[in-house]
Amino acid sequence: MNLLEDQIERYSRQIILKDIGGVGQATLLDSTVFILGAGGLGSPAALYLAAAGVGRLLIADSDRVELSNLQRQILHTTSRVGEAKVLSAKKALGDINPDIEVITISERITQQNVASMLDRCDLVLDGSDNFATRYLLNEACLKQKKMLISAAVLGFEGQIATFAHGVDPKAPCYRCLFPNPPQFAPTCSSAGVLGAVVGTVGTMQAAEAIKLLLGIGQNLIGSMLLINAFDNIFHNISIPKLQECPTCGG
Ligand SMILES: [Zn+2]
């Protein structure tokens, strides 16, 4: 794929990076990323992936924009409260970069439709906020041999990890980390979250996606980055593969 003149100008600041270059940019333009959720994590992730010229973004979300979303879900605006989130997202991303294709899916992800949702993508980015959806996406990624960039946030803290068991049987899956859902899992709606922290973690998901698509840098396969913005502490811990994992064990 040859880059057009205005593509070379638009992406010039990353094309001059020695690890990306024109070849890397062409790879990004030819890539498809599935993003589950146009919310707090999906917003910054989609904005940066669109701006970077990832050629196709598949965005799934069945919710509508609410006033209480705007504190952190930066794809959406006050004037779009009440609109479907995926349509609001498509407008925001199209304004930033009309060079890419945004495909919207306004259905809730289920056991029945997940396979077709992931069918066309190179990589999966999870911006969901509950264990049932994360387990569903993890299983689908295993079956369809997709890498999964998972993240979670709460309060001033966040975490991000990449699960690649679908492409590397030695790598852990999401369920190796959380074999069972916690009995009490506080949510952002019950316990609160700082928008800037969600933005940091979603942006890290975008950076991880770009590196995985290009096969560059140190990735988060088999490890998890823990971010505590309150105390300014970042930790990187390793995630072992669980032999008795309910999803990938045995
Ligand atoms: Zn597992």
Boltz pocket constraint, residues with backbone or C-beta under 6 A from the ligand:
constraints:
  - pocket:
      binder: B
      contacts: [[A, 165], [A, 172], [A, 173], [A, 174], [A, 175], [A, 176], [A, 177], [A, 242], [A, 245], [A, 246], [A, 247], [A, 248], [A, 249]]
      max_distance: 6.0
